[in-house]
Amino acid sequence: MAQIPRALERLAFQFGRLPGVGERSALRLAFHFLEAGRQPARDLAQALLALHDEVRFCERCHHLASEALCTICSDPRRDQQTIAVVEGTGDLLAIERTGEFFGVYHVLGGVLSPLRGIGPAELHIRSLEHRVRQQPQAEVIVALPVSLEGEATASYLHSILRRDGLRISRIASGVPQGSELEYIDQGTLGRALRTRQNFDV
């Protein structure tokens, strides 16, 4: 990039720091904003500044919000007694896209990972305990990744939350639709067998 103006090089460098953006793509993006004129550059700059000025985390569930509570927690139509515990906002949005869940969420902000220095104190577990204590008949649905860390986190949550009146469940995991059994890994097939359901469900 030594042959291009310094300002263009700086912009390409910043784009190159984004996830999944390589050096050539970063340079293309920088050229795009140069050729598009001042207004798109102003719009991008304003949107980036507004990101930190206007986006916060929900005080109750830790999802992204514009106010103290996110739009899900403040929606009176949602079932406040049914709480789906997810690793991050991406998982929450994926569940919302299904249109099958009408409860609320709790975003942990990760999963337990001792090797990476992530213990219970680094996650939003204490606030989950508080929410559950406030709702004696709640159901907690653990919707965490099917991985060693996800399983360890699910077991830990079960151990600290279980009490009379509280239902703790896990989302089912198993054979994807359209898959042939002979090509599915043993772990997935084993979980599918363990979480089998009756025909009348």
Buried (B, 14 or more C-beta within 10 A) or exposed (E): BEEBEEEBBEBBBEBBEEEEBEEEBBBEBBBEBBEEEEEEEEEEEEEEEEEEEEEEBBEBBBBBBEEEBBEBBBEEEBEBBBBBBBBBBEBBEEBEEEEEBEBBBBBBBBBBBEEEEBEBEBBBBEBBEEBBEEBEEBBBBBBBBBEEBBBBBBEBBEEEBEEEEBEBEBBEBBBEEEEEEEEBEEEBBEBBEEEEEEEEE
